[in-house]
Amino acid sequence: MSLLKIDYKSLREIPVKTTPENVREANEGLFRAKMTLPAAAKHCGMTQKEMKLTFFEYLKYNKPDYEIPQDTP
């Protein structure tokens, strides 16, 4: 096989199993803006819509842990 030919049959993504640890890592990555939504969904093995709904639930039950100063415009 030369460098210019690609065997497209072998280009498959291995499915990721959704575990609570993966979901927690993805939610924290989204909350801290260290992950994008597509990357977080792929990390968990979810669709983007499922990840978005899961993240909204995360935001509902986990309040912000930072303070906004009063003199901020």
PDB file of N, CA, C and O in Angstrom, chain B, residues numbered from 101:
ATOM      1  N   MET B 101       0.850  -1.166   0.000  1.00  0.00           N
ATOM      2  CA  MET B 101       0.000   0.000   0.000  1.00  0.00           C
ATOM      3  C   MET B 101       0.898   1.232   0.000  1.00  0.00           C
ATOM      4  O   MET B 101       1.793   1.352   0.837  1.00  0.00           O
ATOM      5  N   SER B 102       0.660   2.137  -0.930  1.00  0.00           N
ATOM      6  CA  SER B 102       1.478   3.341  -1.014  1.00  0.00           C
ATOM      7  C   SER B 102       0.982   4.388  -0.022  1.00  0.00           C
ATOM      8  O   SER B 102      -0.043   4.206   0.634  1.00  0.00           O
ATOM      9  N   LEU B 103       1.719   5.473   0.074  1.00  0.00           N
ATOM     10  CA  LEU B 103       1.351   6.527   1.006  1.00  0.00           C
ATOM     11  C   LEU B 103       0.112   7.300   0.561  1.00  0.00           C
ATOM     12  O   LEU B 103      -0.567   7.907   1.389  1.00  0.00           O
ATOM     13  N   LEU B 104      -0.187   7.283  -0.723  1.00  0.00           N
ATOM     14  CA  LEU B 104      -1.305   8.064  -1.222  1.00  0.00           C
ATOM     15  C   LEU B 104      -2.619   7.308  -1.229  1.00  0.00           C
ATOM     16  O   LEU B 104      -3.677   7.914  -1.398  1.00  0.00           O
ATOM     17  N   LYS B 105      -2.576   6.015  -1.050  1.00  0.00           N
ATOM     18  CA  LYS B 105      -3.809   5.229  -1.029  1.00  0.00           C
ATOM     19  C   LYS B 105      -4.222   4.967   0.415  1.00  0.00           C
ATOM     20  O   LYS B 105      -3.397   4.636   1.266  1.00  0.00           O
ATOM     21  N   ILE B 106      -5.494   5.120   0.663  1.00  0.00           N
ATOM     22  CA  ILE B 106      -6.039   4.915   2.003  1.00  0.00           C
ATOM     23  C   ILE B 106      -7.068   3.801   1.928  1.00  0.00           C
ATOM     24  O   ILE B 106      -7.936   3.793   1.055  1.00  0.00           O
ATOM     25  N   ASP B 107      -6.960   2.880   2.838  1.00  0.00           N
ATOM     26  CA  ASP B 107      -7.944   1.810   2.934  1.00  0.00           C
ATOM     27  C   ASP B 107      -9.101   2.310   3.799  1.00  0.00           C
ATOM     28  O   ASP B 107      -9.030   2.279   5.028  1.00  0.00           O
ATOM     29  N   TYR B 108     -10.162   2.769   3.144  1.00  0.00           N
ATOM     30  CA  TYR B 108     -11.278   3.366   3.856  1.00  0.00           C
ATOM     31  C   TYR B 108     -12.079   2.356   4.674  1.00  0.00           C
ATOM     32  O   TYR B 108     -12.822   2.754   5.571  1.00  0.00           O
ATOM     33  N   LYS B 109     -11.950   1.088   4.395  1.00  0.00           N
ATOM     34  CA  LYS B 109     -12.673   0.076   5.162  1.00  0.00           C
ATOM     35  C   LYS B 109     -12.110  -0.066   6.564  1.00  0.00           C
ATOM     36  O   LYS B 109     -12.822  -0.475   7.481  1.00  0.00           O
ATOM     37  N   SER B 110     -10.823   0.273   6.742  1.00  0.00           N
ATOM     38  CA  SER B 110     -10.213   0.135   8.063  1.00  0.00           C
ATOM     39  C   SER B 110     -10.335   1.412   8.890  1.00  0.00           C
ATOM     40  O   SER B 110      -9.910   1.433  10.045  1.00  0.00           O
ATOM     41  N   LEU B 111     -10.903   2.474   8.328  1.00  0.00           N
ATOM     42  CA  LEU B 111     -11.072   3.725   9.063  1.00  0.00           C
ATOM     43  C   LEU B 111     -12.412   3.712   9.788  1.00  0.00           C
ATOM     44  O   LEU B 111     -13.417   4.208   9.279  1.00  0.00           O
ATOM     45  N   ARG B 112     -12.405   3.150  10.959  1.00  0.00           N
ATOM     46  CA  ARG B 112     -13.614   3.082  11.773  1.00  0.00           C
ATOM     47  C   ARG B 112     -13.291   3.595  13.158  1.00  0.00           C
ATOM     48  O   ARG B 112     -12.193   3.384  13.672  1.00  0.00           O
ATOM     49  N   GLU B 113     -14.246   4.267  13.754  1.00  0.00           N
ATOM     50  CA  GLU B 113     -14.080   4.676  15.135  1.00  0.00           C
ATOM     51  C   GLU B 113     -14.590   3.563  16.034  1.00  0.00           C
ATOM     52  O   GLU B 113     -15.647   2.980  15.793  1.00  0.00           O
ATOM     53  N   ILE B 114     -13.836   3.289  17.050  1.00  0.00           N
ATOM     54  CA  ILE B 114     -14.233   2.260  18.008  1.00  0.00           C
ATOM     55  C   ILE B 114     -15.276   2.876  18.943  1.00  0.00           C
ATOM     56  O   ILE B 114     -15.016   3.929  19.525  1.00  0.00           O
ATOM     57  N   PRO B 115     -16.436   2.257  19.103  1.00  0.00           N
ATOM     58  CA  PRO B 115     -17.460   2.830  19.976  1.00  0.00           C
ATOM     59  C   PRO B 115     -16.977   2.917  21.426  1.00  0.00           C
ATOM     60  O   PRO B 115     -16.301   2.019  21.930  1.00  0.00           O
ATOM     61  N   VAL B 116     -17.337   4.002  22.071  1.00  0.00           N
ATOM     62  CA  VAL B 116     -16.957   4.231  23.465  1.00  0.00           C
ATOM     63  C   VAL B 116     -18.150   3.889  24.345  1.00  0.00           C
ATOM     64  O   VAL B 116     -19.279   4.281  24.053  1.00  0.00           O
ATOM     65  N   LYS B 117     -17.894   3.160  25.416  1.00  0.00           N
ATOM     66  CA  LYS B 117     -18.962   2.810  26.336  1.00  0.00           C
ATOM     67  C   LYS B 117     -19.199   3.979  27.288  1.00  0.00           C
ATOM     68  O   LYS B 117     -18.252   4.536  27.843  1.00  0.00           O
ATOM     69  N   THR B 118     -20.460   4.347  27.473  1.00  0.00           N
ATOM     70  CA  THR B 118     -20.814   5.451  28.359  1.00  0.00           C
ATOM     71  C   THR B 118     -20.749   4.977  29.801  1.00  0.00           C
ATOM     72  O   THR B 118     -21.482   4.073  30.204  1.00  0.00           O
ATOM     73  N   THR B 119     -19.866   5.593  30.573  1.00  0.00           N
ATOM     74  CA  THR B 119     -19.729   5.277  31.993  1.00  0.00           C
ATOM     75  C   THR B 119     -19.918   6.558  32.799  1.00  0.00           C
ATOM     76  O   THR B 119     -19.746   7.650  32.258  1.00  0.00           O
ATOM     77  N   PRO B 120     -20.265   6.450  34.065  1.00  0.00           N
ATOM     78  CA  PRO B 120     -20.412   7.657  34.888  1.00  0.00           C
ATOM     79  C   PRO B 120     -19.131   8.497  34.957  1.00  0.00           C
ATOM     80  O   PRO B 120     -19.196   9.723  35.039  1.00  0.00           O
ATOM     81  N   GLU B 121     -17.974   7.837  34.926  1.00  0.00           N
ATOM     82  CA  GLU B 121     -16.707   8.566  34.978  1.00  0.00           C
ATOM     83  C   GLU B 121     -16.517   9.400  33.710  1.00  0.00           C
ATOM     84  O   GLU B 121     -16.098  10.556  33.779  1.00  0.00           O
ATOM     85  N   ASN B 122     -16.828   8.808  32.549  1.00  0.00           N
ATOM     86  CA  ASN B 122     -16.704   9.548  31.291  1.00  0.00           C
ATOM     87  C   ASN B 122     -17.657  10.738  31.256  1.00  0.00           C
ATOM     88  O   ASN B 122     -17.285  11.822  30.806  1.00  0.00           O
ATOM     89  N   VAL B 123     -18.868  10.540  31.725  1.00  0.00           N
ATOM     90  CA  VAL B 123     -19.857  11.620  31.715  1.00  0.00           C
ATOM     91  C   VAL B 123     -19.420  12.738  32.661  1.00  0.00           C
ATOM     92  O   VAL B 123     -19.553  13.917  32.332  1.00  0.00           O
ATOM     93  N   ARG B 124     -18.902  12.373  33.830  1.00  0.00           N
ATOM     94  CA  ARG B 124     -18.430  13.385  34.785  1.00  0.00           C
ATOM     95  C   ARG B 124     -17.281  14.190  34.196  1.00  0.00           C
ATOM     96  O   ARG B 124     -17.263  15.417  34.293  1.00  0.00           O
ATOM     97  N   GLU B 125     -16.316  13.496  33.584  1.00  0.00           N
ATOM     98  CA  GLU B 125     -15.183  14.182  32.971  1.00  0.00           C
ATOM     99  C   GLU B 125     -15.644  15.120  31.853  1.00  0.00           C
ATOM    100  O   GLU B 125     -15.144  16.238  31.731  1.00  0.00           O
ATOM    101  N   ALA B 126     -16.580  14.668  31.054  1.00  0.00           N
ATOM    102  CA  ALA B 126     -17.071  15.490  29.949  1.00  0.00           C
ATOM    103  C   ALA B 126     -17.839  16.704  30.462  1.00  0.00           C
ATOM    104  O   ALA B 126     -17.673  17.804  29.935  1.00  0.00           O
ATOM    105  N   ASN B 127     -18.677  16.521  31.481  1.00  0.00           N
ATOM    106  CA  ASN B 127     -19.419  17.646  32.037  1.00  0.00           C
ATOM    107  C   ASN B 127     -18.486  18.678  32.664  1.00  0.00           C
ATOM    108  O   ASN B 127     -18.683  19.881  32.492  1.00  0.00           O
ATOM    109  N   GLU B 128     -17.485  18.217  33.381  1.00  0.00           N
ATOM    110  CA  GLU B 128     -16.529  19.155  33.966  1.00  0.00           C
ATOM    111  C   GLU B 128     -15.706  19.848  32.886  1.00  0.00           C
ATOM    112  O   GLU B 128     -15.375  21.026  33.020  1.00  0.00           O
ATOM    113  N   GLY B 129     -15.375  19.130  31.821  1.00  0.00           N
ATOM    114  CA  GLY B 129     -14.658  19.741  30.711  1.00  0.00           C
ATOM    115  C   GLY B 129     -15.491  20.803  30.008  1.00  0.00           C
ATOM    116  O   GLY B 129     -14.965  21.841  29.605  1.00  0.00           O
ATOM    117  N   LEU B 130     -16.779  20.552  29.860  1.00  0.00           N
ATOM    118  CA  LEU B 130     -17.668  21.554  29.267  1.00  0.00           C
ATOM    119  C   LEU B 130     -17.838  22.747  30.202  1.00  0.00           C
ATOM    120  O   LEU B 130     -17.830  23.892  29.749  1.00  0.00           O
ATOM    121  N   PHE B 131     -17.991  22.495  31.497  1.00  0.00           N
ATOM    122  CA  PHE B 131     -18.198  23.572  32.455  1.00  0.00           C
ATOM    123  C   PHE B 131     -16.987  24.494  32.518  1.00  0.00           C
ATOM    124  O   PHE B 131     -17.140  25.711  32.622  1.00  0.00           O
ATOM    125  N   ARG B 132     -15.810  23.937  32.458  1.00  0.00           N
ATOM    126  CA  ARG B 132     -14.567  24.722  32.517  1.00  0.00           C
ATOM    127  C   ARG B 132     -14.101  25.190  31.141  1.00  0.00           C
ATOM    128  O   ARG B 132     -13.045  25.811  31.025  1.00  0.00           O
ATOM    129  N   ALA B 133     -14.878  24.900  30.098  1.00  0.00           N
ATOM    130  CA  ALA B 133     -14.569  25.286  28.711  1.00  0.00           C
ATOM    131  C   ALA B 133     -13.247  24.690  28.242  1.00  0.00           C
ATOM    132  O   ALA B 133     -12.494  25.330  27.508  1.00  0.00           O
ATOM    133  N   LYS B 134     -12.972  23.465  28.668  1.00  0.00           N
ATOM    134  CA  LYS B 134     -11.779  22.756  28.202  1.00  0.00           C
ATOM    135  C   LYS B 134     -12.116  21.767  27.097  1.00  0.00           C
ATOM    136  O   LYS B 134     -11.220  21.220  26.454  1.00  0.00           O
ATOM    137  N   MET B 135     -13.401  21.539  26.877  1.00  0.00           N
ATOM    138  CA  MET B 135     -13.869  20.637  25.824  1.00  0.00           C
ATOM    139  C   MET B 135     -14.965  21.325  25.030  1.00  0.00           C
ATOM    140  O   MET B 135     -15.707  22.156  25.554  1.00  0.00           O
ATOM    141  N   THR B 136     -15.053  20.970  23.773  1.00  0.00           N
ATOM    142  CA  THR B 136     -16.182  21.418  22.977  1.00  0.00           C
ATOM    143  C   THR B 136     -17.287  20.376  23.099  1.00  0.00           C
ATOM    144  O   THR B 136     -17.049  19.254  23.546  1.00  0.00           O
ATOM    145  N   LEU B 137     -18.481  20.753  22.704  1.00  0.00           N
ATOM    146  CA  LEU B 137     -19.604  19.817  22.796  1.00  0.00           C
ATOM    147  C   LEU B 137     -19.375  18.567  21.948  1.00  0.00           C
ATOM    148  O   LEU B 137     -19.623  17.465  22.438  1.00  0.00           O
ATOM    149  N   PRO B 138     -18.911  18.683  20.695  1.00  0.00           N
ATOM    150  CA  PRO B 138     -18.664  17.454  19.924  1.00  0.00           C
ATOM    151  C   PRO B 138     -17.584  16.568  20.548  1.00  0.00           C
ATOM    152  O   PRO B 138     -17.697  15.342  20.521  1.00  0.00           O
ATOM    153  N   ALA B 139     -16.542  17.179  21.106  1.00  0.00           N
ATOM    154  CA  ALA B 139     -15.481  16.388  21.737  1.00  0.00           C
ATOM    155  C   ALA B 139     -15.988  15.697  22.995  1.00  0.00           C
ATOM    156  O   ALA B 139     -15.653  14.540  23.249  1.00  0.00           O
ATOM    157  N   ALA B 140     -16.788  16.398  23.779  1.00  0.00           N
ATOM    158  CA  ALA B 140     -17.342  15.807  25.001  1.00  0.00           C
ATOM    159  C   ALA B 140     -18.297  14.669  24.669  1.00  0.00           C
ATOM    160  O   ALA B 140     -18.293  13.639  25.344  1.00  0.00           O
ATOM    161  N   ALA B 141     -19.112  14.845  23.639  1.00  0.00           N
ATOM    162  CA  ALA B 141     -20.038  13.784  23.241  1.00  0.00           C
ATOM    163  C   ALA B 141     -19.280  12.556  22.764  1.00  0.00           C
ATOM    164  O   ALA B 141     -19.657  11.430  23.086  1.00  0.00           O
ATOM    165  N   LYS B 142     -18.224  12.762  22.007  1.00  0.00           N
ATOM    166  CA  LYS B 142     -17.421  11.634  21.530  1.00  0.00           C
ATOM    167  C   LYS B 142     -16.715  10.946  22.692  1.00  0.00           C
ATOM    168  O   LYS B 142     -16.578   9.723  22.697  1.00  0.00           O
ATOM    169  N   HIS B 143     -16.264  11.728  23.683  1.00  0.00           N
ATOM    170  CA  HIS B 143     -15.590  11.180  24.863  1.00  0.00           C
ATOM    171  C   HIS B 143     -16.516  10.248  25.644  1.00  0.00           C
ATOM    172  O   HIS B 143     -16.068   9.259  26.224  1.00  0.00           O
ATOM    173  N   CYS B 144     -17.815  10.573  25.653  1.00  0.00           N
ATOM    174  CA  CYS B 144     -18.800   9.777  26.393  1.00  0.00           C
ATOM    175  C   CYS B 144     -19.433   8.671  25.571  1.00  0.00           C
ATOM    176  O   CYS B 144     -20.004   7.733  26.129  1.00  0.00           O
ATOM    177  N   GLY B 145     -19.340   8.768  24.263  1.00  0.00           N
ATOM    178  CA  GLY B 145     -20.046   7.807  23.426  1.00  0.00           C
ATOM    179  C   GLY B 145     -21.503   8.172  23.268  1.00  0.00           C
ATOM    180  O   GLY B 145     -22.345   7.291  23.091  1.00  0.00           O
ATOM    181  N   MET B 146     -21.819   9.458  23.329  1.00  0.00           N
ATOM    182  CA  MET B 146     -23.193   9.945  23.185  1.00  0.00           C
ATOM    183  C   MET B 146     -23.311  10.760  21.909  1.00  0.00           C
ATOM    184  O   MET B 146     -22.315  11.126  21.284  1.00  0.00           O
ATOM    185  N   THR B 147     -24.554  11.034  21.542  1.00  0.00           N
ATOM    186  CA  THR B 147     -24.769  11.987  20.459  1.00  0.00           C
ATOM    187  C   THR B 147     -24.638  13.389  21.055  1.00  0.00           C
ATOM    188  O   THR B 147     -24.637  13.556  22.275  1.00  0.00           O
ATOM    189  N   GLN B 148     -24.529  14.392  20.185  1.00  0.00           N
ATOM    190  CA  GLN B 148     -24.406  15.760  20.676  1.00  0.00           C
ATOM    191  C   GLN B 148     -25.672  16.198  21.404  1.00  0.00           C
ATOM    192  O   GLN B 148     -25.602  16.926  22.394  1.00  0.00           O
ATOM    193  N   LYS B 149     -26.818  15.762  20.920  1.00  0.00           N
ATOM    194  CA  LYS B 149     -28.076  16.125  21.578  1.00  0.00           C
ATOM    195  C   LYS B 149     -28.156  15.507  22.976  1.00  0.00           C
ATOM    196  O   LYS B 149     -28.575  16.172  23.924  1.00  0.00           O
ATOM    197  N   GLU B 150     -27.759  14.251  23.106  1.00  0.00           N
ATOM    198  CA  GLU B 150     -27.759  13.608  24.425  1.00  0.00           C
ATOM    199  C   GLU B 150     -26.793  14.315  25.373  1.00  0.00           C
ATOM    200  O   GLU B 150     -27.097  14.504  26.551  1.00  0.00           O
ATOM    201  N   MET B 151     -25.625  14.704  24.852  1.00  0.00           N
ATOM    202  CA  MET B 151     -24.638  15.379  25.685  1.00  0.00           C
ATOM    203  C   MET B 151     -25.146  16.741  26.129  1.00  0.00           C
ATOM    204  O   MET B 151     -24.921  17.149  27.268  1.00  0.00           O
ATOM    205  N   LYS B 152     -25.829  17.445  25.237  1.00  0.00           N
ATOM    206  CA  LYS B 152     -26.379  18.754  25.575  1.00  0.00           C
ATOM    207  C   LYS B 152     -27.420  18.622  26.683  1.00  0.00           C
ATOM    208  O   LYS B 152     -27.418  19.410  27.629  1.00  0.00           O
ATOM    209  N   LEU B 153     -28.303  17.643  26.575  1.00  0.00           N
ATOM    210  CA  LEU B 153     -29.318  17.434  27.611  1.00  0.00           C
ATOM    211  C   LEU B 153     -28.684  17.033  28.936  1.00  0.00           C
ATOM    212  O   LEU B 153     -29.121  17.482  29.995  1.00  0.00           O
ATOM    213  N   THR B 154     -27.662  16.195  28.883  1.00  0.00           N
ATOM    214  CA  THR B 154     -26.958  15.780  30.093  1.00  0.00           C
ATOM    215  C   THR B 154     -26.262  16.970  30.745  1.00  0.00           C
ATOM    216  O   THR B 154     -26.252  17.093  31.970  1.00  0.00           O
ATOM    217  N   PHE B 155     -25.681  17.844  29.931  1.00  0.00           N
ATOM    218  CA  PHE B 155     -24.993  19.010  30.477  1.00  0.00           C
ATOM    219  C   PHE B 155     -25.974  19.995  31.093  1.00  0.00           C
ATOM    220  O   PHE B 155     -25.664  20.616  32.110  1.00  0.00           O
ATOM    221  N   PHE B 156     -27.154  20.152  30.497  1.00  0.00           N
ATOM    222  CA  PHE B 156     -28.168  21.022  31.101  1.00  0.00           C
ATOM    223  C   PHE B 156     -28.589  20.482  32.469  1.00  0.00           C
ATOM    224  O   PHE B 156     -28.809  21.257  33.400  1.00  0.00           O
ATOM    225  N   GLU B 157     -28.702  19.175  32.594  1.00  0.00           N
ATOM    226  CA  GLU B 157     -29.006  18.570  33.895  1.00  0.00           C
ATOM    227  C   GLU B 157     -27.863  18.821  34.879  1.00  0.00           C
ATOM    228  O   GLU B 157     -28.104  19.101  36.053  1.00  0.00           O
ATOM    229  N   TYR B 158     -26.637  18.723  34.409  1.00  0.00           N
ATOM    230  CA  TYR B 158     -25.468  18.994  35.251  1.00  0.00           C
ATOM    231  C   TYR B 158     -25.532  20.433  35.773  1.00  0.00           C
ATOM    232  O   TYR B 158     -25.276  20.677  36.952  1.00  0.00           O
ATOM    233  N   LEU B 159     -25.871  21.380  34.900  1.00  0.00           N
ATOM    234  CA  LEU B 159     -25.951  22.787  35.305  1.00  0.00           C
ATOM    235  C   LEU B 159     -27.087  23.017  36.291  1.00  0.00           C
ATOM    236  O   LEU B 159     -26.989  23.874  37.169  1.00  0.00           O
ATOM    237  N   LYS B 160     -28.162  22.255  36.146  1.00  0.00           N
ATOM    238  CA  LYS B 160     -29.304  22.432  37.033  1.00  0.00           C
ATOM    239  C   LYS B 160     -28.953  22.042  38.472  1.00  0.00           C
ATOM    240  O   LYS B 160     -29.390  22.703  39.414  1.00  0.00           O
ATOM    241  N   TYR B 161     -28.172  20.983  38.646  1.00  0.00           N
ATOM    242  CA  TYR B 161     -27.902  20.461  39.979  1.00  0.00           C
ATOM    243  C   TYR B 161     -26.542  20.842  40.537  1.00  0.00           C
ATOM    244  O   TYR B 161     -26.259  20.539  41.696  1.00  0.00           O
ATOM    245  N   ASN B 162     -25.691  21.494  39.755  1.00  0.00           N
ATOM    246  CA  ASN B 162     -24.380  21.930  40.230  1.00  0.00           C
ATOM    247  C   ASN B 162     -24.276  23.437  40.046  1.00  0.00           C
ATOM    248  O   ASN B 162     -24.135  23.935  38.929  1.00  0.00           O
ATOM    249  N   LYS B 163     -24.346  24.141  41.147  1.00  0.00           N
ATOM    250  CA  LYS B 163     -24.311  25.595  41.109  1.00  0.00           C
ATOM    251  C   LYS B 163     -22.885  26.076  40.804  1.00  0.00           C
ATOM    252  O   LYS B 163     -21.925  25.341  41.033  1.00  0.00           O
ATOM    253  N   PRO B 164     -22.743  27.294  40.293  1.00  0.00           N
ATOM    254  CA  PRO B 164     -21.409  27.838  40.003  1.00  0.00           C
ATOM    255  C   PRO B 164     -20.545  27.885  41.257  1.00  0.00           C
ATOM    256  O   PRO B 164     -21.042  28.165  42.348  1.00  0.00           O
ATOM    257  N   ASP B 165     -19.274  27.615  41.104  1.00  0.00           N
ATOM    258  CA  ASP B 165     -18.355  27.652  42.238  1.00  0.00           C
ATOM    259  C   ASP B 165     -17.385  28.830  42.118  1.00  0.00           C
ATOM    260  O   ASP B 165     -16.254  28.767  42.601  1.00  0.00           O
ATOM    261  N   TYR B 166     -17.837  29.890  41.477  1.00  0.00           N
ATOM    262  CA  TYR B 166     -17.023  31.091  41.321  1.00  0.00           C
ATOM    263  C   TYR B 166     -17.882  32.297  41.677  1.00  0.00           C
ATOM    264  O   TYR B 166     -19.110  32.216  41.698  1.00  0.00           O
ATOM    265  N   GLU B 167     -17.226  33.404  41.955  1.00  0.00           N
ATOM    266  CA  GLU B 167     -17.936  34.624  42.302  1.00  0.00           C
ATOM    267  C   GLU B 167     -17.673  35.683  41.246  1.00  0.00           C
ATOM    268  O   GLU B 167     -16.562  35.791  40.726  1.00  0.00           O
ATOM    269  N   ILE B 168     -18.697  36.463  40.932  1.00  0.00           N
ATOM    270  CA  ILE B 168     -18.553  37.563  40.007  1.00  0.00           C
ATOM    271  C   ILE B 168     -18.397  38.831  40.829  1.00  0.00           C
ATOM    272  O   ILE B 168     -19.283  39.145  41.624  1.00  0.00           O
ATOM    273  N   PRO B 169     -17.294  39.579  40.669  1.00  0.00           N
ATOM    274  CA  PRO B 169     -17.108  40.809  41.462  1.00  0.00           C
ATOM    275  C   PRO B 169     -18.223  41.826  41.187  1.00  0.00           C
ATOM    276  O   PRO B 169     -18.779  41.869  40.089  1.00  0.00           O
ATOM    277  N   GLN B 170     -18.537  42.630  42.186  1.00  0.00           N
ATOM    278  CA  GLN B 170     -19.611  43.611  42.072  1.00  0.00           C
ATOM    279  C   GLN B 170     -19.275  44.746  41.111  1.00  0.00           C
ATOM    280  O   GLN B 170     -20.183  45.333  40.523  1.00  0.00           O
ATOM    281  N   ASP B 171     -17.980  45.074  40.934  1.00  0.00           N
ATOM    282  CA  ASP B 171     -17.593  46.195  40.085  1.00  0.00           C
ATOM    283  C   ASP B 171     -17.432  45.802  38.618  1.00  0.00           C
ATOM    284  O   ASP B 171     -16.889  46.572  37.827  1.00  0.00           O
ATOM    285  N   THR B 172     -17.894  44.624  38.254  1.00  0.00           N
ATOM    286  CA  THR B 172     -17.840  44.180  36.862  1.00  0.00           C
ATOM    287  C   THR B 172     -18.948  44.865  36.077  1.00  0.00           C
ATOM    288  O   THR B 172     -20.100  44.872  36.510  1.00  0.00           O
ATOM    289  N   PRO B 173     -18.605  45.451  34.906  1.00  0.00           N
ATOM    290  CA  PRO B 173     -19.647  46.149  34.112  1.00  0.00           C
ATOM    291  C   PRO B 173     -20.687  45.218  33.538  1.00  0.00           C
ATOM    292  O   PRO B 173     -21.610  45.667  32.858  1.00  0.00           O
TER     293      PRO B 173
END
